[in-house]
Amino acid sequence: MYAFAADQPRTIINLEESIGKQVGRRKPPTNPLRVASDMNKLVNGLLSAAGHKLHQRGVFRFHTHEEADARKMKMISKKES
């Protein structure tokens, strides 16, 4: 037998109990593309209202780390203004 401390509770697991409880029910949307489109419009509206500008996407190649750091600082300062 194992010795348990008196101040620590013991976990009792009933192996015969079936685990099949369902809490709540979520129905998938009837038109998921419409939901995604509405969410996209909401996010774009919030970003434009806040004056937020997204960074340019793509792969940028630099010859030195200093060039990369200069561009990063330029992009950061561009977002803040």
PDB file of N, CA, C and O in Angstrom, chain B, residues numbered from 101:
ATOM      1  N   MET B 101       0.842  -1.195   0.000  1.00  0.00           N
ATOM      2  CA  MET B 101       0.000   0.000   0.000  1.00  0.00           C
ATOM      3  C   MET B 101       0.883   1.253   0.000  1.00  0.00           C
ATOM      4  O   MET B 101       2.033   1.251   0.438  1.00  0.00           O
ATOM      5  N   TYR B 102       0.275   2.311  -0.514  1.00  0.00           N
ATOM      6  CA  TYR B 102       0.961   3.582  -0.540  1.00  0.00           C
ATOM      7  C   TYR B 102       0.589   4.358   0.709  1.00  0.00           C
ATOM      8  O   TYR B 102      -0.528   4.245   1.213  1.00  0.00           O
ATOM      9  N   ALA B 103       1.511   5.131   1.194  1.00  0.00           N
ATOM     10  CA  ALA B 103       1.247   5.972   2.359  1.00  0.00           C
ATOM     11  C   ALA B 103       0.914   7.372   1.859  1.00  0.00           C
ATOM     12  O   ALA B 103       1.677   7.964   1.096  1.00  0.00           O
ATOM     13  N   PHE B 104      -0.229   7.899   2.293  1.00  0.00           N
ATOM     14  CA  PHE B 104      -0.660   9.236   1.901  1.00  0.00           C
ATOM     15  C   PHE B 104      -0.634  10.127   3.127  1.00  0.00           C
ATOM     16  O   PHE B 104      -0.912   9.679   4.240  1.00  0.00           O
ATOM     17  N   ALA B 105      -0.300  11.385   2.917  1.00  0.00           N
ATOM     18  CA  ALA B 105      -0.330  12.348   4.008  1.00  0.00           C
ATOM     19  C   ALA B 105      -1.776  12.656   4.344  1.00  0.00           C
ATOM     20  O   ALA B 105      -2.632  12.689   3.459  1.00  0.00           O
ATOM     21  N   ALA B 106      -2.045  12.877   5.597  1.00  0.00           N
ATOM     22  CA  ALA B 106      -3.415  13.101   6.062  1.00  0.00           C
ATOM     23  C   ALA B 106      -3.968  14.445   5.583  1.00  0.00           C
ATOM     24  O   ALA B 106      -5.181  14.592   5.432  1.00  0.00           O
ATOM     25  N   ASP B 107      -3.096  15.425   5.344  1.00  0.00           N
ATOM     26  CA  ASP B 107      -3.589  16.757   4.971  1.00  0.00           C
ATOM     27  C   ASP B 107      -3.816  16.899   3.470  1.00  0.00           C
ATOM     28  O   ASP B 107      -4.368  17.915   3.046  1.00  0.00           O
ATOM     29  N   GLN B 108      -3.421  15.939   2.652  1.00  0.00           N
ATOM     30  CA  GLN B 108      -3.615  16.029   1.211  1.00  0.00           C
ATOM     31  C   GLN B 108      -4.809  15.170   0.791  1.00  0.00           C
ATOM     32  O   GLN B 108      -4.899  14.002   1.169  1.00  0.00           O
ATOM     33  N   PRO B 109      -5.727  15.748   0.008  1.00  0.00           N
ATOM     34  CA  PRO B 109      -6.888  14.959  -0.431  1.00  0.00           C
ATOM     35  C   PRO B 109      -6.468  13.906  -1.454  1.00  0.00           C
ATOM     36  O   PRO B 109      -5.524  14.111  -2.218  1.00  0.00           O
ATOM     37  N   ARG B 110      -7.165  12.800  -1.461  1.00  0.00           N
ATOM     38  CA  ARG B 110      -6.900  11.728  -2.416  1.00  0.00           C
ATOM     39  C   ARG B 110      -7.887  11.832  -3.569  1.00  0.00           C
ATOM     40  O   ARG B 110      -9.069  12.098  -3.353  1.00  0.00           O
ATOM     41  N   THR B 111      -7.419  11.629  -4.769  1.00  0.00           N
ATOM     42  CA  THR B 111      -8.283  11.647  -5.940  1.00  0.00           C
ATOM     43  C   THR B 111      -8.833  10.243  -6.148  1.00  0.00           C
ATOM     44  O   THR B 111      -8.086   9.265  -6.207  1.00  0.00           O
ATOM     45  N   ILE B 112     -10.133  10.167  -6.257  1.00  0.00           N
ATOM     46  CA  ILE B 112     -10.780   8.882  -6.476  1.00  0.00           C
ATOM     47  C   ILE B 112     -11.328   8.875  -7.884  1.00  0.00           C
ATOM     48  O   ILE B 112     -12.101   9.758  -8.254  1.00  0.00           O
ATOM     49  N   ILE B 113     -10.939   7.891  -8.676  1.00  0.00           N
ATOM     50  CA  ILE B 113     -11.394   7.782 -10.056  1.00  0.00           C
ATOM     51  C   ILE B 113     -12.211   6.511 -10.182  1.00  0.00           C
ATOM     52  O   ILE B 113     -11.754   5.420  -9.842  1.00  0.00           O
ATOM     53  N   ASN B 114     -13.426   6.673 -10.677  1.00  0.00           N
ATOM     54  CA  ASN B 114     -14.277   5.523 -10.910  1.00  0.00           C
ATOM     55  C   ASN B 114     -14.066   5.087 -12.358  1.00  0.00           C
ATOM     56  O   ASN B 114     -14.496   5.774 -13.285  1.00  0.00           O
ATOM     57  N   LEU B 115     -13.412   3.959 -12.549  1.00  0.00           N
ATOM     58  CA  LEU B 115     -13.105   3.497 -13.902  1.00  0.00           C
ATOM     59  C   LEU B 115     -14.318   2.942 -14.620  1.00  0.00           C
ATOM     60  O   LEU B 115     -14.297   2.783 -15.840  1.00  0.00           O
ATOM     61  N   GLU B 116     -15.374   2.645 -13.880  1.00  0.00           N
ATOM     62  CA  GLU B 116     -16.577   2.091 -14.499  1.00  0.00           C
ATOM     63  C   GLU B 116     -17.520   3.167 -15.018  1.00  0.00           C
ATOM     64  O   GLU B 116     -18.450   2.867 -15.766  1.00  0.00           O
ATOM     65  N   GLU B 117     -17.291   4.405 -14.635  1.00  0.00           N
ATOM     66  CA  GLU B 117     -18.151   5.506 -15.075  1.00  0.00           C
ATOM     67  C   GLU B 117     -17.790   5.877 -16.516  1.00  0.00           C
ATOM     68  O   GLU B 117     -16.616   6.016 -16.860  1.00  0.00           O
ATOM     69  N   SER B 118     -18.812   6.033 -17.342  1.00  0.00           N
ATOM     70  CA  SER B 118     -18.558   6.439 -18.727  1.00  0.00           C
ATOM     71  C   SER B 118     -18.340   7.941 -18.787  1.00  0.00           C
ATOM     72  O   SER B 118     -19.034   8.707 -18.117  1.00  0.00           O
ATOM     73  N   ILE B 119     -17.372   8.356 -19.592  1.00  0.00           N
ATOM     74  CA  ILE B 119     -17.069   9.774 -19.751  1.00  0.00           C
ATOM     75  C   ILE B 119     -17.664  10.192 -21.086  1.00  0.00           C
ATOM     76  O   ILE B 119     -17.053   9.978 -22.134  1.00  0.00           O
ATOM     77  N   GLY B 120     -18.822  10.773 -21.057  1.00  0.00           N
ATOM     78  CA  GLY B 120     -19.475  11.164 -22.292  1.00  0.00           C
ATOM     79  C   GLY B 120     -20.349  12.376 -22.102  1.00  0.00           C
ATOM     80  O   GLY B 120     -21.389  12.502 -22.748  1.00  0.00           O
ATOM     81  N   LYS B 121     -19.946  13.261 -21.232  1.00  0.00           N
ATOM     82  CA  LYS B 121     -20.750  14.452 -20.964  1.00  0.00           C
ATOM     83  C   LYS B 121     -20.482  15.505 -22.028  1.00  0.00           C
ATOM     84  O   LYS B 121     -19.344  15.716 -22.447  1.00  0.00           O
ATOM     85  N   GLN B 122     -21.545  16.154 -22.450  1.00  0.00           N
ATOM     86  CA  GLN B 122     -21.424  17.227 -23.432  1.00  0.00           C
ATOM     87  C   GLN B 122     -21.961  18.486 -22.781  1.00  0.00           C
ATOM     88  O   GLN B 122     -23.098  18.511 -22.309  1.00  0.00           O
ATOM     89  N   VAL B 123     -21.159  19.513 -22.755  1.00  0.00           N
ATOM     90  CA  VAL B 123     -21.558  20.777 -22.150  1.00  0.00           C
ATOM     91  C   VAL B 123     -21.759  21.778 -23.263  1.00  0.00           C
ATOM     92  O   VAL B 123     -20.801  22.172 -23.927  1.00  0.00           O
ATOM     93  N   GLY B 124     -22.988  22.191 -23.474  1.00  0.00           N
ATOM     94  CA  GLY B 124     -23.305  23.158 -24.511  1.00  0.00           C
ATOM     95  C   GLY B 124     -23.289  22.548 -25.898  1.00  0.00           C
ATOM     96  O   GLY B 124     -22.736  21.471 -26.120  1.00  0.00           O
ATOM     97  N   ARG B 125     -23.895  23.247 -26.805  1.00  0.00           N
ATOM     98  CA  ARG B 125     -23.931  22.785 -28.189  1.00  0.00           C
ATOM     99  C   ARG B 125     -23.685  23.968 -29.099  1.00  0.00           C
ATOM    100  O   ARG B 125     -24.367  24.989 -29.008  1.00  0.00           O
ATOM    101  N   ARG B 126     -22.731  23.827 -29.955  1.00  0.00           N
ATOM    102  CA  ARG B 126     -22.426  24.883 -30.916  1.00  0.00           C
ATOM    103  C   ARG B 126     -22.820  24.398 -32.288  1.00  0.00           C
ATOM    104  O   ARG B 126     -22.362  23.354 -32.753  1.00  0.00           O
ATOM    105  N   LYS B 127     -23.665  25.161 -32.923  1.00  0.00           N
ATOM    106  CA  LYS B 127     -24.066  24.825 -34.284  1.00  0.00           C
ATOM    107  C   LYS B 127     -23.168  25.582 -35.249  1.00  0.00           C
ATOM    108  O   LYS B 127     -22.986  26.791 -35.100  1.00  0.00           O
ATOM    109  N   PRO B 128     -22.609  24.901 -36.227  1.00  0.00           N
ATOM    110  CA  PRO B 128     -21.773  25.611 -37.197  1.00  0.00           C
ATOM    111  C   PRO B 128     -22.619  26.580 -38.021  1.00  0.00           C
ATOM    112  O   PRO B 128     -23.801  26.326 -38.249  1.00  0.00           O
ATOM    113  N   PRO B 129     -22.029  27.681 -38.468  1.00  0.00           N
ATOM    114  CA  PRO B 129     -22.795  28.647 -39.259  1.00  0.00           C
ATOM    115  C   PRO B 129     -23.269  28.035 -40.570  1.00  0.00           C
ATOM    116  O   PRO B 129     -22.615  27.163 -41.140  1.00  0.00           O
ATOM    117  N   THR B 130     -24.419  28.510 -41.034  1.00  0.00           N
ATOM    118  CA  THR B 130     -24.963  27.979 -42.281  1.00  0.00           C
ATOM    119  C   THR B 130     -24.138  28.421 -43.479  1.00  0.00           C
ATOM    120  O   THR B 130     -23.999  27.678 -44.451  1.00  0.00           O
ATOM    121  N   ASN B 131     -23.588  29.639 -43.410  1.00  0.00           N
ATOM    122  CA  ASN B 131     -22.775  30.162 -44.506  1.00  0.00           C
ATOM    123  C   ASN B 131     -21.447  30.662 -43.928  1.00  0.00           C
ATOM    124  O   ASN B 131     -21.341  31.839 -43.584  1.00  0.00           O
ATOM    125  N   PRO B 132     -20.434  29.800 -43.812  1.00  0.00           N
ATOM    126  CA  PRO B 132     -19.184  30.224 -43.186  1.00  0.00           C
ATOM    127  C   PRO B 132     -18.441  31.303 -43.963  1.00  0.00           C
ATOM    128  O   PRO B 132     -17.704  32.083 -43.360  1.00  0.00           O
ATOM    129  N   LEU B 133     -18.611  31.373 -45.272  1.00  0.00           N
ATOM    130  CA  LEU B 133     -17.930  32.408 -46.044  1.00  0.00           C
ATOM    131  C   LEU B 133     -18.476  33.791 -45.719  1.00  0.00           C
ATOM    132  O   LEU B 133     -17.729  34.770 -45.730  1.00  0.00           O
ATOM    133  N   ARG B 134     -19.754  33.880 -45.433  1.00  0.00           N
ATOM    134  CA  ARG B 134     -20.348  35.167 -45.066  1.00  0.00           C
ATOM    135  C   ARG B 134     -19.826  35.625 -43.709  1.00  0.00           C
ATOM    136  O   ARG B 134     -19.532  36.804 -43.510  1.00  0.00           O
ATOM    137  N   VAL B 135     -19.715  34.683 -42.780  1.00  0.00           N
ATOM    138  CA  VAL B 135     -19.185  35.019 -41.461  1.00  0.00           C
ATOM    139  C   VAL B 135     -17.751  35.510 -41.581  1.00  0.00           C
ATOM    140  O   VAL B 135     -17.380  36.494 -40.940  1.00  0.00           O
ATOM    141  N   ALA B 136     -16.934  34.834 -42.397  1.00  0.00           N
ATOM    142  CA  ALA B 136     -15.546  35.243 -42.584  1.00  0.00           C
ATOM    143  C   ALA B 136     -15.475  36.611 -43.258  1.00  0.00           C
ATOM    144  O   ALA B 136     -14.632  37.435 -42.904  1.00  0.00           O
ATOM    145  N   SER B 137     -16.357  36.856 -44.228  1.00  0.00           N
ATOM    146  CA  SER B 137     -16.373  38.143 -44.910  1.00  0.00           C
ATOM    147  C   SER B 137     -16.761  39.267 -43.950  1.00  0.00           C
ATOM    148  O   SER B 137     -16.163  40.343 -43.975  1.00  0.00           O
ATOM    149  N   ASP B 138     -17.757  39.016 -43.111  1.00  0.00           N
ATOM    150  CA  ASP B 138     -18.163  40.025 -42.127  1.00  0.00           C
ATOM    151  C   ASP B 138     -17.039  40.314 -41.142  1.00  0.00           C
ATOM    152  O   ASP B 138     -16.809  41.467 -40.778  1.00  0.00           O
ATOM    153  N   MET B 139     -16.340  39.269 -40.711  1.00  0.00           N
ATOM    154  CA  MET B 139     -15.230  39.464 -39.776  1.00  0.00           C
ATOM    155  C   MET B 139     -14.107  40.251 -40.430  1.00  0.00           C
ATOM    156  O   MET B 139     -13.490  41.101 -39.789  1.00  0.00           O
ATOM    157  N   ASN B 140     -13.837  39.976 -41.696  1.00  0.00           N
ATOM    158  CA  ASN B 140     -12.801  40.697 -42.422  1.00  0.00           C
ATOM    159  C   ASN B 140     -13.164  42.177 -42.548  1.00  0.00           C
ATOM    160  O   ASN B 140     -12.304  43.041 -42.373  1.00  0.00           O
ATOM    161  N   LYS B 141     -14.410  42.470 -42.846  1.00  0.00           N
ATOM    162  CA  LYS B 141     -14.853  43.863 -42.943  1.00  0.00           C
ATOM    163  C   LYS B 141     -14.731  44.569 -41.599  1.00  0.00           C
ATOM    164  O   LYS B 141     -14.337  45.734 -41.541  1.00  0.00           O
ATOM    165  N   LEU B 142     -15.067  43.866 -40.517  1.00  0.00           N
ATOM    166  CA  LEU B 142     -14.969  44.456 -39.183  1.00  0.00           C
ATOM    167  C   LEU B 142     -13.521  44.788 -38.841  1.00  0.00           C
ATOM    168  O   LEU B 142     -13.233  45.891 -38.375  1.00  0.00           O
ATOM    169  N   VAL B 143     -12.617  43.856 -39.065  1.00  0.00           N
ATOM    170  CA  VAL B 143     -11.211  44.085 -38.741  1.00  0.00           C
ATOM    171  C   VAL B 143     -10.634  45.205 -39.585  1.00  0.00           C
ATOM    172  O   VAL B 143      -9.911  46.054 -39.065  1.00  0.00           O
ATOM    173  N   ASN B 144     -10.935  45.226 -40.872  1.00  0.00           N
ATOM    174  CA  ASN B 144     -10.439  46.305 -41.733  1.00  0.00           C
ATOM    175  C   ASN B 144     -10.986  47.653 -41.309  1.00  0.00           C
ATOM    176  O   ASN B 144     -10.269  48.652 -41.354  1.00  0.00           O
ATOM    177  N   GLY B 145     -12.249  47.698 -40.896  1.00  0.00           N
ATOM    178  CA  GLY B 145     -12.837  48.947 -40.423  1.00  0.00           C
ATOM    179  C   GLY B 145     -12.182  49.435 -39.145  1.00  0.00           C
ATOM    180  O   GLY B 145     -11.923  50.628 -38.988  1.00  0.00           O
ATOM    181  N   LEU B 146     -11.912  48.509 -38.227  1.00  0.00           N
ATOM    182  CA  LEU B 146     -11.264  48.890 -36.968  1.00  0.00           C
ATOM    183  C   LEU B 146      -9.836  49.374 -37.204  1.00  0.00           C
ATOM    184  O   LEU B 146      -9.398  50.345 -36.587  1.00  0.00           O
ATOM    185  N   LEU B 147      -9.111  48.701 -38.094  1.00  0.00           N
ATOM    186  CA  LEU B 147      -7.745  49.118 -38.376  1.00  0.00           C
ATOM    187  C   LEU B 147      -7.699  50.484 -39.051  1.00  0.00           C
ATOM    188  O   LEU B 147      -6.858  51.315 -38.711  1.00  0.00           O
ATOM    189  N   SER B 148      -8.588  50.717 -39.995  1.00  0.00           N
ATOM    190  CA  SER B 148      -8.570  52.006 -40.686  1.00  0.00           C
ATOM    191  C   SER B 148      -9.048  53.127 -39.768  1.00  0.00           C
ATOM    192  O   SER B 148      -8.584  54.261 -39.891  1.00  0.00           O
ATOM    193  N   ALA B 149      -9.960  52.830 -38.858  1.00  0.00           N
ATOM    194  CA  ALA B 149     -10.427  53.863 -37.926  1.00  0.00           C
ATOM    195  C   ALA B 149      -9.322  54.251 -36.952  1.00  0.00           C
ATOM    196  O   ALA B 149      -9.238  55.405 -36.533  1.00  0.00           O
ATOM    197  N   ALA B 150      -8.487  53.301 -36.596  1.00  0.00           N
ATOM    198  CA  ALA B 150      -7.394  53.579 -35.667  1.00  0.00           C
ATOM    199  C   ALA B 150      -6.193  54.196 -36.369  1.00  0.00           C
ATOM    200  O   ALA B 150      -5.246  54.624 -35.709  1.00  0.00           O
ATOM    201  N   GLY B 151      -6.219  54.246 -37.690  1.00  0.00           N
ATOM    202  CA  GLY B 151      -5.109  54.814 -38.434  1.00  0.00           C
ATOM    203  C   GLY B 151      -3.920  53.885 -38.515  1.00  0.00           C
ATOM    204  O   GLY B 151      -2.794  54.335 -38.730  1.00  0.00           O
ATOM    205  N   HIS B 152      -4.149  52.617 -38.348  1.00  0.00           N
ATOM    206  CA  HIS B 152      -3.065  51.636 -38.360  1.00  0.00           C
ATOM    207  C   HIS B 152      -2.698  51.276 -39.794  1.00  0.00           C
ATOM    208  O   HIS B 152      -3.566  51.059 -40.639  1.00  0.00           O
ATOM    209  N   LYS B 153      -1.413  51.219 -40.044  1.00  0.00           N
ATOM    210  CA  LYS B 153      -0.946  50.834 -41.373  1.00  0.00           C
ATOM    211  C   LYS B 153      -0.192  49.521 -41.245  1.00  0.00           C
ATOM    212  O   LYS B 153       0.694  49.389 -40.400  1.00  0.00           O
ATOM    213  N   LEU B 154      -0.532  48.571 -42.060  1.00  0.00           N
ATOM    214  CA  LEU B 154       0.137  47.282 -42.026  1.00  0.00           C
ATOM    215  C   LEU B 154       1.480  47.361 -42.735  1.00  0.00           C
ATOM    216  O   LEU B 154       1.665  48.169 -43.644  1.00  0.00           O
ATOM    217  N   HIS B 155       2.399  46.529 -42.320  1.00  0.00           N
ATOM    218  CA  HIS B 155       3.716  46.527 -42.947  1.00  0.00           C
ATOM    219  C   HIS B 155       3.638  45.879 -44.321  1.00  0.00           C
ATOM    220  O   HIS B 155       2.703  45.139 -44.630  1.00  0.00           O
ATOM    221  N   GLN B 156       4.626  46.171 -45.122  1.00  0.00           N
ATOM    222  CA  GLN B 156       4.675  45.596 -46.457  1.00  0.00           C
ATOM    223  C   GLN B 156       5.039  44.131 -46.352  1.00  0.00           C
ATOM    224  O   GLN B 156       5.905  43.745 -45.566  1.00  0.00           O
ATOM    225  N   ARG B 157       4.380  43.333 -47.137  1.00  0.00           N
ATOM    226  CA  ARG B 157       4.644  41.906 -47.113  1.00  0.00           C
ATOM    227  C   ARG B 157       5.673  41.551 -48.167  1.00  0.00           C
ATOM    228  O   ARG B 157       5.859  42.268 -49.150  1.00  0.00           O
ATOM    229  N   GLY B 158       6.323  40.449 -47.943  1.00  0.00           N
ATOM    230  CA  GLY B 158       7.279  39.973 -48.928  1.00  0.00           C
ATOM    231  C   GLY B 158       8.600  39.622 -48.287  1.00  0.00           C
ATOM    232  O   GLY B 158       8.762  39.700 -47.069  1.00  0.00           O
ATOM    233  N   VAL B 159       9.518  39.244 -49.106  1.00  0.00           N
ATOM    234  CA  VAL B 159      10.854  38.893 -48.657  1.00  0.00           C
ATOM    235  C   VAL B 159      11.787  40.033 -49.028  1.00  0.00           C
ATOM    236  O   VAL B 159      11.844  40.455 -50.183  1.00  0.00           O
ATOM    237  N   PHE B 160      12.505  40.517 -48.052  1.00  0.00           N
ATOM    238  CA  PHE B 160      13.432  41.615 -48.281  1.00  0.00           C
ATOM    239  C   PHE B 160      14.838  41.105 -48.003  1.00  0.00           C
ATOM    240  O   PHE B 160      15.090  40.494 -46.965  1.00  0.00           O
ATOM    241  N   ARG B 161      15.744  41.357 -48.926  1.00  0.00           N
ATOM    242  CA  ARG B 161      17.131  40.906 -48.765  1.00  0.00           C
ATOM    243  C   ARG B 161      18.027  42.126 -48.575  1.00  0.00           C
ATOM    244  O   ARG B 161      17.907  43.127 -49.280  1.00  0.00           O
ATOM    245  N   PHE B 162      18.914  42.014 -47.618  1.00  0.00           N
ATOM    246  CA  PHE B 162      19.820  43.113 -47.301  1.00  0.00           C
ATOM    247  C   PHE B 162      21.255  42.592 -47.335  1.00  0.00           C
ATOM    248  O   PHE B 162      21.514  41.419 -47.068  1.00  0.00           O
ATOM    249  N   HIS B 163      22.171  43.482 -47.667  1.00  0.00           N
ATOM    250  CA  HIS B 163      23.586  43.101 -47.719  1.00  0.00           C
ATOM    251  C   HIS B 163      24.201  43.092 -46.323  1.00  0.00           C
ATOM    252  O   HIS B 163      25.110  42.307 -46.051  1.00  0.00           O
ATOM    253  N   THR B 164      23.708  43.969 -45.426  1.00  0.00           N
ATOM    254  CA  THR B 164      24.270  44.037 -44.078  1.00  0.00           C
ATOM    255  C   THR B 164      23.135  44.112 -43.060  1.00  0.00           C
ATOM    256  O   THR B 164      21.990  44.416 -43.395  1.00  0.00           O
ATOM    257  N   HIS B 165      23.482  43.831 -41.827  1.00  0.00           N
ATOM    258  CA  HIS B 165      22.504  43.949 -40.740  1.00  0.00           C
ATOM    259  C   HIS B 165      22.115  45.403 -40.514  1.00  0.00           C
ATOM    260  O   HIS B 165      20.992  45.693 -40.101  1.00  0.00           O
ATOM    261  N   GLU B 166      23.040  46.315 -40.785  1.00  0.00           N
ATOM    262  CA  GLU B 166      22.744  47.737 -40.596  1.00  0.00           C
ATOM    263  C   GLU B 166      21.644  48.197 -41.553  1.00  0.00           C
ATOM    264  O   GLU B 166      20.778  48.981 -41.165  1.00  0.00           O
ATOM    265  N   GLU B 167      21.669  47.719 -42.792  1.00  0.00           N
ATOM    266  CA  GLU B 167      20.612  48.062 -43.746  1.00  0.00           C
ATOM    267  C   GLU B 167      19.265  47.529 -43.267  1.00  0.00           C
ATOM    268  O   GLU B 167      18.250  48.220 -43.364  1.00  0.00           O
ATOM    269  N   ALA B 168      19.256  46.316 -42.758  1.00  0.00           N
ATOM    270  CA  ALA B 168      18.011  45.731 -42.266  1.00  0.00           C
ATOM    271  C   ALA B 168      17.487  46.512 -41.067  1.00  0.00           C
ATOM    272  O   ALA B 168      16.290  46.782 -40.972  1.00  0.00           O
ATOM    273  N   ASP B 169      18.388  46.877 -40.145  1.00  0.00           N
ATOM    274  CA  ASP B 169      17.973  47.650 -38.969  1.00  0.00           C
ATOM    275  C   ASP B 169      17.456  49.027 -39.364  1.00  0.00           C
ATOM    276  O   ASP B 169      16.502  49.528 -38.770  1.00  0.00           O
ATOM    277  N   ALA B 170      18.083  49.640 -40.362  1.00  0.00           N
ATOM    278  CA  ALA B 170      17.633  50.962 -40.809  1.00  0.00           C
ATOM    279  C   ALA B 170      16.229  50.877 -41.398  1.00  0.00           C
ATOM    280  O   ALA B 170      15.386  51.733 -41.130  1.00  0.00           O
ATOM    281  N   ARG B 171      15.978  49.844 -42.201  1.00  0.00           N
ATOM    282  CA  ARG B 171      14.643  49.695 -42.776  1.00  0.00           C
ATOM    283  C   ARG B 171      13.606  49.395 -41.694  1.00  0.00           C
ATOM    284  O   ARG B 171      12.487  49.907 -41.737  1.00  0.00           O
ATOM    285  N   LYS B 172      13.986  48.562 -40.724  1.00  0.00           N
ATOM    286  CA  LYS B 172      13.056  48.238 -39.638  1.00  0.00           C
ATOM    287  C   LYS B 172      12.686  49.500 -38.859  1.00  0.00           C
ATOM    288  O   LYS B 172      11.515  49.704 -38.541  1.00  0.00           O
ATOM    289  N   MET B 173      13.665  50.344 -38.549  1.00  0.00           N
ATOM    290  CA  MET B 173      13.390  51.582 -37.829  1.00  0.00           C
ATOM    291  C   MET B 173      12.537  52.532 -38.662  1.00  0.00           C
ATOM    292  O   MET B 173      11.679  53.238 -38.131  1.00  0.00           O
ATOM    293  N   LYS B 174      12.782  52.544 -39.976  1.00  0.00           N
ATOM    294  CA  LYS B 174      11.973  53.382 -40.870  1.00  0.00           C
ATOM    295  C   LYS B 174      10.518  52.931 -40.858  1.00  0.00           C
ATOM    296  O   LYS B 174       9.612  53.763 -40.805  1.00  0.00           O
ATOM    297  N   MET B 175      10.287  51.631 -40.906  1.00  0.00           N
ATOM    298  CA  MET B 175       8.930  51.097 -40.917  1.00  0.00           C
ATOM    299  C   MET B 175       8.222  51.323 -39.574  1.00  0.00           C
ATOM    300  O   MET B 175       7.023  51.603 -39.544  1.00  0.00           O
ATOM    301  N   ILE B 176       8.961  51.203 -38.472  1.00  0.00           N
ATOM    302  CA  ILE B 176       8.381  51.439 -37.157  1.00  0.00           C
ATOM    303  C   ILE B 176       7.979  52.898 -37.008  1.00  0.00           C
ATOM    304  O   ILE B 176       6.889  53.193 -36.518  1.00  0.00           O
ATOM    305  N   SER B 177       8.847  53.814 -37.427  1.00  0.00           N
ATOM    306  CA  SER B 177       8.531  55.226 -37.308  1.00  0.00           C
ATOM    307  C   SER B 177       7.416  55.620 -38.259  1.00  0.00           C
ATOM    308  O   SER B 177       6.663  56.551 -37.973  1.00  0.00           O
ATOM    309  N   LYS B 178       7.298  54.938 -39.374  1.00  0.00           N
ATOM    310  CA  LYS B 178       6.236  55.216 -40.348  1.00  0.00           C
ATOM    311  C   LYS B 178       4.885  54.841 -39.750  1.00  0.00           C
ATOM    312  O   LYS B 178       3.901  55.542 -39.987  1.00  0.00           O
ATOM    313  N   LYS B 179       4.809  53.750 -38.979  1.00  0.00           N
ATOM    314  CA  LYS B 179       3.564  53.326 -38.363  1.00  0.00           C
ATOM    315  C   LYS B 179       3.107  54.311 -37.304  1.00  0.00           C
ATOM    316  O   LYS B 179       1.911  54.560 -37.158  1.00  0.00           O
ATOM    317  N   GLU B 180       4.064  54.880 -36.556  1.00  0.00           N
ATOM    318  CA  GLU B 180       3.706  55.760 -35.456  1.00  0.00           C
ATOM    319  C   GLU B 180       3.220  57.121 -35.942  1.00  0.00           C
ATOM    320  O   GLU B 180       2.448  57.780 -35.244  1.00  0.00           O
ATOM    321  N   SER B 181       3.645  57.544 -37.094  1.00  0.00           N
ATOM    322  CA  SER B 181       3.223  58.875 -37.565  1.00  0.00           C
ATOM    323  C   SER B 181       1.940  58.830 -38.332  1.00  0.00           C
ATOM    324  O   SER B 181       1.458  59.865 -38.791  1.00  0.00           O
TER     325      SER B 181
END
